[in-house]
């Protein structure tokens, strides 16, 4: 655990030893503050709405935060030093992940200002706020794992950011694609059934199954209950599994290169 904490601390400190960490913090504070100010000018305050709005910007924000995680170490040669250190590959991956999570939580701490301001103005915190907060954190933690995976694929930070960006955008358009894929599957079975041996309802069932499968794997579809203030344990397990999957893939990528070097 000592190795994990050391790598986590190194990763976290590296953000604020360079302009990038402060720039990300400033942009987050400015955009969220502007959104909160517009609420106050309209005569109301809703912290849950702020979290949901900022979550919609994760595809850019987290792509920027994570793009340097492993790519920069590769480019500078420090990844080789880490690989030859006593730390195991798994410890390196987990340490870097926790470092980015800590950095993200530091940036997100700006929301405490809006929360305390809302409470000071007589507002309340209800189940919808807590549900939205859980959705916000689950999405961020999963996206960070995906961003680190993208960073492990290349030593070019821009390419790493683009890969993350494409994956995150892909989640948002997956629902539209699922409908298209379902229609294509239905059409496919209609076209190949030359001898009318496929049951009439099979093509429709196959199309619906494809749509259901694509919607099931889409993380954005698992957040609606949280926004309504309902805790969904299955969705929490899903996000934990998603995080573990991408961290494991990252581990395998780094482990293969460790032995190759």
HUFEN-V369961 format. One record per helix or strand. SS is the DSSP state (H for helix, E for strand). FROM is the first residue (numbers start at 1). LEN is the number of residues. Records with the same first field share a line. If there is no record, write none. Layout:
# HUFEN-V369961
SS=FROM-LEN ; FROM-LEN
This chain:
# HUFEN-V369961
H=2-15 ; 19-23 ; 47-9 ; 58-9 ; 71-6 ; 78-6 ; 89-20 ; 111-10 ; 127-27 ; 157-36 ; 202-16 ; 219-4 ; 224-4 ; 233-28
